[in-house]
């Protein structure tokens, strides 16, 4: 069995190799959806799927990584460890639950140490009905120029202007304005896009192919970047539905938070990836959880995101500054310590065991 620390990887290519080798060792069915572009090191990119159990299982648990690319360092570690965890696999098998591991919903962002897709889109804001008018976010329009100034690092005047905004409206208002999602500034933060991304289409294809027969469907989506370091906030990842929230709290505990009642550290978002489950798997009773691990203080996370988007708009930036920003992004979403990795695995493993119990209980 692979150790906790060894399950994690510092580069996408290494993570993908560990995932595919672990799935092959376990004798799982493997499928890969090739990405159209190469990675940062010229490597092949793909959304990789490993299925542990029969295709016609009525109870299905999906475990996904890298919805926000750079966050895949965490999610991939959880998945790789699970592939080698015989006790966990025996638990799911005995309960009649098939487990579907989807490695790197956004492989491009994972490889390039970015949170967004190759289209500069936040995948978890991209699941909209693009035939209808898109949600407006006037609050983001007010702060866009502040978030992405003309030069980096920001000037003292820019820092003062942001501090003044926080003084007037509060830090939580700034977080909500920026992170809710917006569709007006293609170069901006948390851009939801104006059309479905490649990852959007590939995720829908996975659901149609592997979850179309499930009667009861659970999903654990692994994220990083919010909350206290090493603590995995359990965030309700369904529509605003009282029965689904009750079910999620029965599975994962009363501490499950919700963006709908303000109990989560996350702001109220739009266009989230779980919408695809409702669209593609209408036959299933769906219960979802975003497991969100803290890394560094939120101000540091936001600083890294601002720097990354600034760099994307300034490819002429000096190489040293670009490398500094890449390192800043990695540190904001992946804490490369043994202790943090241990916290990640233990909490994810508990949530997965609980999900199997919840699916089996029905």
C-alpha positions as CSV (number, residue, x, y, z in Angstrom):
1,X,0.0,0.0,0.0
2,X,1.3,3.4,-0.9
3,X,2.0,5.8,2.0
4,X,0.2,9.0,2.6
5,X,3.0,11.3,1.6
6,X,3.9,9.3,-1.5
7,X,0.3,9.6,-2.8
8,X,0.8,13.3,-3.5
9,X,2.7,14.8,-6.4
10,X,4.3,18.2,-7.1
11,X,3.6,18.1,-10.9
12,X,0.6,17.1,-13.0
13,X,2.5,14.5,-15.0
14,X,3.7,12.7,-11.9
15,X,0.2,12.8,-10.4
16,X,-1.3,11.4,-13.6
17,X,1.2,8.5,-13.7
18,X,0.6,7.6,-10.1
19,X,-3.2,7.6,-10.7
20,X,-3.1,5.5,-13.9
21,X,-0.6,3.0,-12.4
22,X,-2.6,2.7,-9.2
23,X,-5.8,2.1,-11.1
24,X,-4.1,-0.5,-13.3
25,X,-2.6,-2.3,-10.3
26,X,-6.1,-2.5,-8.8
27,X,-7.5,-4.0,-11.9
28,X,-9.9,-1.1,-12.5
29,X,-11.5,-0.2,-15.8
30,X,-9.7,2.9,-17.1
31,X,-10.8,5.5,-19.6
32,X,-9.1,8.7,-20.8
33,X,-10.5,11.7,-22.5
34,X,-7.6,13.4,-24.2
35,X,-7.3,17.2,-23.8
36,X,-6.7,19.1,-27.1
37,X,-3.6,21.0,-25.8
38,X,-0.3,19.9,-24.3
39,X,0.8,20.7,-20.8
40,X,3.3,23.1,-19.4
41,X,6.1,20.6,-19.9
42,X,4.8,19.4,-23.2
43,X,3.1,16.4,-21.6
44,X,-0.2,14.9,-22.7
45,X,-3.2,16.1,-20.8
46,X,-6.4,14.1,-20.2
47,X,-9.4,13.7,-17.9
48,X,-8.8,10.2,-16.7
49,X,-11.5,7.9,-15.3
50,X,-11.1,4.8,-13.2
51,X,-14.1,2.7,-12.2
52,X,-14.0,0.3,-9.2
53,X,-17.1,-1.8,-9.6
54,X,-19.7,-2.9,-12.1
55,X,-21.1,-0.5,-14.7
56,X,-24.7,-1.2,-13.8
57,X,-24.5,-0.5,-10.1
58,X,-27.5,1.3,-8.7
59,X,-25.3,3.0,-6.0
60,X,-22.5,5.1,-7.3
61,X,-20.0,7.4,-5.6
62,X,-17.9,9.8,-7.7
63,X,-14.7,11.3,-6.3
64,X,-13.2,14.1,-8.4
65,X,-10.1,16.2,-8.4
66,X,-8.8,19.4,-10.0
67,X,-12.1,21.1,-10.8
68,X,-9.9,24.1,-10.1
69,X,-6.7,22.9,-11.7
70,X,-3.9,23.7,-9.2
71,X,-6.1,22.3,-6.4
72,X,-5.6,18.9,-8.1
73,X,-2.4,18.4,-6.1
74,X,-4.6,17.7,-3.1
75,X,-7.4,15.8,-4.8
76,X,-5.1,13.6,-6.8
77,X,-3.3,12.6,-3.5
78,X,-6.6,11.5,-2.1
79,X,-7.5,9.5,-5.2
80,X,-4.1,7.8,-5.5
81,X,-4.2,6.8,-1.8
82,X,-7.7,5.4,-2.2
83,X,-6.7,3.3,-5.2
84,X,-4.2,1.5,-2.9
85,X,-6.4,1.4,0.2
86,X,-7.7,-2.2,0.3
87,X,-9.8,-1.6,3.4
88,X,-11.6,1.2,1.7
89,X,-12.1,-0.7,-1.5
90,X,-13.5,-3.7,0.5
91,X,-15.9,-1.4,2.3
92,X,-17.4,0.0,-0.9
93,X,-17.5,-3.4,-2.6
94,X,-19.3,-5.0,0.4
95,X,-21.9,-2.2,0.3
96,X,-22.6,-2.7,-3.4
97,X,-21.3,0.8,-4.2
98,X,-19.3,1.4,-7.4
99,X,-16.7,4.1,-7.0
100,X,-15.8,6.3,-10.0
101,X,-12.6,8.3,-9.7
102,X,-12.3,11.2,-12.2
103,X,-8.7,12.5,-12.2
104,X,-8.3,16.2,-13.2
105,X,-11.6,17.7,-14.3
106,X,-9.4,20.6,-15.4
107,X,-6.0,19.0,-16.4
108,X,-4.8,22.2,-18.2
109,X,-5.0,24.3,-15.0
110,X,-3.4,21.4,-13.0
111,X,-0.4,21.3,-15.4
112,X,0.0,25.1,-15.7
113,X,-0.4,25.8,-11.9
114,X,-3.6,27.8,-12.6
115,X,-7.0,27.6,-11.1
116,X,-8.8,28.2,-14.4
117,X,-9.1,26.3,-17.7
118,X,-7.3,27.0,-20.9
119,X,-10.2,29.4,-21.7
120,X,-9.3,31.4,-18.6
121,X,-12.6,30.2,-17.1
122,X,-13.4,29.1,-13.6
123,X,-14.9,25.7,-14.3
124,X,-17.1,25.8,-11.2
125,X,-18.9,29.0,-12.6
126,X,-19.3,27.6,-16.1
127,X,-22.4,25.4,-15.8
128,X,-24.9,27.9,-17.0
129,X,-27.7,27.8,-19.6
130,X,-25.9,29.8,-22.3
131,X,-29.0,30.1,-24.3
132,X,-30.4,32.5,-21.7
133,X,-29.1,35.8,-20.3
134,X,-26.2,35.2,-18.0
135,X,-26.2,36.3,-14.4
136,X,-24.9,39.9,-13.9
137,X,-22.4,40.7,-11.1
138,X,-22.4,44.5,-10.8
139,X,-20.3,44.4,-7.7
140,X,-17.4,42.7,-9.5
141,X,-17.5,45.5,-12.2
142,X,-16.7,47.9,-9.4
143,X,-13.6,46.2,-8.3
144,X,-12.2,44.6,-11.5
145,X,-9.7,47.3,-12.2
146,X,-8.6,47.2,-8.6
147,X,-8.1,43.5,-8.7
148,X,-6.0,43.5,-11.9
149,X,-3.9,46.7,-11.9
150,X,-1.7,47.7,-14.8
151,X,1.5,46.7,-13.0
152,X,2.6,43.9,-10.6
153,X,3.3,44.0,-7.8
154,X,0.5,46.5,-7.1
155,X,1.3,50.0,-6.1
156,X,0.7,51.5,-2.7
157,X,-2.2,53.5,-4.2
158,X,-3.8,50.2,-5.4
159,X,-3.5,48.7,-1.9
160,X,-5.0,51.8,-0.4
161,X,-7.9,51.7,-2.8
162,X,-8.7,48.1,-1.9
163,X,-8.4,48.9,1.8
164,X,-10.8,51.7,1.4
165,X,-13.3,49.4,-0.4
166,X,-13.1,47.0,2.5
167,X,-13.6,49.8,5.0
168,X,-16.7,50.8,3.2
169,X,-18.2,47.5,2.4
170,X,-16.4,44.9,4.5
171,X,-14.0,42.0,3.7
172,X,-16.9,39.5,3.1
173,X,-18.5,41.8,0.6
174,X,-15.3,42.0,-1.4
175,X,-14.9,38.2,-1.3
176,X,-18.5,37.8,-2.5
177,X,-18.1,40.4,-5.2
178,X,-15.0,38.7,-6.6
179,X,-15.7,35.0,-6.1
180,X,-19.4,34.7,-6.9
181,X,-18.6,34.5,-10.6
182,X,-19.0,36.9,-13.5
183,X,-19.4,36.8,-17.2
184,X,-18.5,40.3,-18.4
185,X,-14.7,40.4,-18.0
186,X,-12.9,37.6,-19.9
187,X,-9.6,38.5,-18.4
188,X,-11.0,38.8,-14.9
189,X,-11.2,36.7,-11.8
190,X,-13.7,33.9,-11.4
191,X,-14.8,34.4,-15.1
192,X,-17.7,31.9,-15.8
193,X,-17.3,32.1,-19.6
194,X,-19.7,32.8,-22.4
195,X,-19.8,29.2,-23.6
196,X,-19.2,25.7,-22.2
197,X,-15.5,24.9,-21.8
198,X,-13.8,21.7,-22.9
199,X,-13.9,20.4,-19.3
200,X,-17.6,21.2,-19.1
201,X,-18.3,19.0,-22.1
202,X,-15.9,16.2,-20.9
203,X,-17.5,16.1,-17.4
204,X,-20.9,15.8,-18.9
205,X,-19.7,13.0,-21.2
206,X,-18.4,11.1,-18.1
207,X,-21.7,11.4,-16.3
208,X,-23.7,10.2,-19.3
209,X,-21.4,7.2,-19.9
210,X,-20.8,6.1,-16.3
211,X,-23.7,7.4,-14.1
212,X,-26.8,7.0,-16.4
213,X,-27.9,3.8,-14.6
214,X,-27.3,5.0,-11.0
215,X,-30.4,5.3,-8.8
216,X,-28.6,6.8,-5.9
217,X,-25.6,9.0,-6.7
218,X,-23.0,10.6,-4.3
219,X,-20.2,13.0,-5.2
220,X,-17.2,14.2,-3.3
221,X,-15.4,17.0,-5.1
222,X,-12.0,17.9,-3.6
223,X,-11.0,21.5,-3.3
224,X,-8.4,23.7,-1.5
225,X,-8.0,27.4,-0.7
226,X,-10.6,28.3,1.9
227,X,-10.6,28.1,5.7
228,X,-8.1,27.1,8.4
229,X,-5.0,25.2,7.3
230,X,-5.7,21.4,7.0
231,X,-9.3,21.6,7.9
232,X,-11.7,20.2,5.3
233,X,-14.9,22.2,5.4
234,X,-17.8,20.0,4.2
235,X,-19.9,22.2,1.9
236,X,-23.3,21.1,0.6
237,X,-22.9,20.7,-3.2
238,X,-26.5,20.4,-4.5
239,X,-29.3,22.8,-5.5
240,X,-31.0,24.7,-2.7
241,X,-33.1,21.7,-1.7
242,X,-34.1,20.9,1.9
243,X,-34.4,17.2,1.4
244,X,-30.9,16.9,-0.2
245,X,-29.4,19.1,2.6
246,X,-31.0,16.8,5.2
247,X,-29.6,13.8,3.5
248,X,-26.1,15.3,3.2
249,X,-26.1,16.1,6.9
250,X,-27.3,12.6,7.7
251,X,-24.3,11.2,5.7
252,X,-21.6,13.6,6.7
253,X,-22.7,15.2,9.9
254,X,-24.6,18.2,11.2
255,X,-21.5,20.3,10.5
256,X,-22.1,20.3,6.7
257,X,-22.3,23.9,5.7
258,X,-24.3,25.6,2.9
259,X,-23.8,28.6,0.7
260,X,-27.6,29.1,0.7
261,X,-27.9,29.9,4.4
262,X,-24.6,31.7,4.9
263,X,-23.0,29.0,7.0
264,X,-20.2,28.3,4.6
265,X,-17.0,30.2,4.2
266,X,-17.8,30.2,0.5
267,X,-19.9,32.9,-1.0
268,X,-23.1,32.2,-2.8
269,X,-22.0,31.0,-6.3
270,X,-23.6,30.5,-9.7
271,X,-22.9,28.0,-12.5
272,X,-21.5,25.3,-10.3
273,X,-20.4,21.9,-11.8
274,X,-23.0,19.9,-9.9
275,X,-25.6,21.3,-12.3
276,X,-24.3,18.8,-14.8
277,X,-25.5,16.0,-12.5
278,X,-29.1,17.2,-12.6
279,X,-28.9,17.7,-16.4
280,X,-27.2,14.4,-17.3
281,X,-28.5,12.0,-14.5
282,X,-32.1,13.0,-13.9
283,X,-33.0,9.4,-12.8
284,X,-30.7,9.6,-9.8
285,X,-31.2,10.8,-6.2
286,X,-28.2,13.0,-5.9
287,X,-26.2,14.0,-2.8
288,X,-23.1,16.0,-3.1
289,X,-20.2,17.4,-1.0
290,X,-17.4,19.8,-1.8
291,X,-14.6,19.0,0.6
292,X,-12.7,22.3,0.9
293,X,-9.3,22.2,2.7
294,X,-7.7,25.4,4.1
295,X,-4.1,26.3,3.1
296,X,-3.0,29.9,3.8
297,X,-5.0,33.0,4.8
298,X,-7.6,34.1,2.4
299,X,-5.7,37.4,1.6
300,X,-2.7,35.3,0.5
301,X,-5.0,33.1,-1.7
302,X,-6.5,36.2,-3.3
303,X,-3.1,37.8,-3.8
304,X,-2.0,34.7,-5.6
305,X,-5.0,34.6,-7.9
306,X,-4.6,38.3,-8.7
307,X,-1.0,37.7,-9.6
308,X,-1.8,34.7,-11.7
309,X,-4.4,36.6,-13.7
310,X,-2.2,39.6,-14.1
311,X,0.6,37.3,-15.5
312,X,-1.8,35.7,-17.9
313,X,-2.5,39.1,-19.3
314,X,1.2,40.0,-19.4
315,X,3.1,37.2,-21.1
316,X,6.0,39.6,-21.6
317,X,6.6,39.7,-17.8
318,X,10.2,38.8,-16.7
319,X,10.8,35.1,-16.3
320,X,11.8,35.5,-12.6
321,X,8.5,37.3,-11.8
322,X,6.6,34.6,-13.7
323,X,8.3,31.8,-11.7
324,X,7.6,33.7,-8.5
325,X,3.9,33.9,-9.3
326,X,3.8,30.2,-10.2
327,X,5.4,29.4,-6.8
328,X,2.9,31.7,-5.1
329,X,0.0,29.9,-6.7
330,X,1.2,26.5,-5.8
331,X,1.8,27.5,-2.1
332,X,-1.7,29.1,-2.0
333,X,-3.5,25.9,-2.9
334,X,-1.1,23.1,-1.9
335,X,0.6,22.9,1.5
336,X,3.6,20.6,0.8
337,X,4.0,19.2,4.4
338,X,3.6,15.7,5.8
339,X,1.2,17.0,8.5
340,X,-1.1,18.7,6.0
341,X,-1.2,15.7,3.7
342,X,-2.1,13.5,6.7
343,X,-5.0,15.8,7.6
344,X,-6.2,15.7,4.0
345,X,-6.2,11.9,3.7
346,X,-7.8,11.2,7.0
347,X,-10.7,13.6,6.5
348,X,-11.3,12.6,2.9
349,X,-11.2,8.9,3.9
350,X,-13.8,9.5,6.6
351,X,-16.1,11.3,4.2
352,X,-15.8,8.5,1.6
353,X,-16.7,5.8,4.2
354,X,-19.6,7.9,5.3
355,X,-20.8,8.4,1.7
356,X,-20.8,4.6,1.2
357,X,-22.8,4.1,4.3
358,X,-25.3,6.8,3.2
359,X,-25.7,5.2,-0.3
360,X,-26.1,1.7,1.1
361,X,-28.6,2.8,3.8
362,X,-31.1,3.7,1.1
